[in-house]
Amino acid sequence: MPATEWYVYLGHALPKEAAENAEKGWRKILTLPWLLFVTVLTAIASTGVAYIATNVEESSTEADPVKVAVETNPAKVGAFSDMRQGMVIPLVKEVHDSPGEGCGNFHDWARAKHGVDADATRMQITVQGRAAGETLISKMRVIIVQRLAPIKGLTVECPSAGSVSLRLLAVDLDQRNPQLEYAGKRPFGFTIAAGETETFIVTALASKAHYLWRIEMDVVAGETKSVIQVDDNGKPFETTPGTKGLWSWNYENAWALRNGLERVVSGKSVTTKSTP
C-alpha cells in the first residue's frame, strides 16, 4: 500500500486528498441530485427582518446555473446580529488588543488571529438564479471533511445583545451522519427564475470535536443536474467546541475574565483590575 502524503492545512496535518479538496473552492459536478436546503425569501420577509448581508464572498462560477454568495460574519447577518459570537484562538492564554467597539468587527478580528467558531457556526447563503427559465434548488447536505480533536486555546466572546430564537436551517455536526434540518412548514425544494433570489440562514453546532466541513447544493436547470459546493471562500467551514478559558468583550474597552478580573485595553497597554 503506498504511503499517505500529508500536508499542513490551517495548522493541521491532513492527507493530501483532503488538503487539496479543502483548497479547491467552488466547483460544479454533474451528477444525480442529492439533498439541498434553502430558506424561502418570502418566509424570511415575513419575520420583518432584513437579511441582506454586505461584503459577502461570491464563490460560484459563470458556468453555474446559480450565483452563490456566503456571509460568514454573523454580525453582518440580520438573523444573527444580536447573538453571541464565540471564537477559539489557538494556542494562546490571553489577548492584548481590542476587537473594536461593539461586535461588528469581532469575527474578523478573531479570524485574523486564526480563530475558529466556538460551539456554533452561523452564516447566510444567498442563491440567485442565473440560467434561462426556472432553476430547481432540490436538496442540500453537509459533508464532513475532517473530524479533529478540539482546538486548545482561549475562547473569546462578544456576548448576546438580546434574545433570538430564529434557526431556519440547522445541523448537529456531532451526529454520526449530520443532517440539515429545515424549519419550514412545507417540504424543502424551491424554484427560482433568472434574477430571483433565495436566502438560507444556517446554524451548525459542535460540542465534541473540531470539524472541517462544507455544504453541497443540488440544482436542476432544464435537463442539467449540478452539484454546487458551498464553502468559506475556497476553504472548509470550521467549528470547534469552546474551551474552559473564556474572555468576554464588554463592547467597548475591556475583557471580563472568569476569575472576576477585568483586562482594560487602552491604546497598546493592558491594565488588569478587579471587577466591581
Secondary structure, DSSP 8 states (H G I E B T S, - for coil): -----EEEETTEEEEHHHHHHHH--S-EEE----------HHHHHTTT-----SS-EE---TTSSEEEEEE--GGGSTTTTTS-EEEEEET-S---S---SSSTTHHHHHHHTT-EEESEEEEEEEEEE-SSSEEEEEEEEEEEEEEE----EEEEEE--SS-----SEEEETTSSS---EE--SS-S-EEEEBT-EEEEEEEEE-SSSEEEEEEEEEEEETTEEEEEEE-BTTB-EEEE---S-EEEE-SSSEEEETTSEEEEEETTEEEEEE--
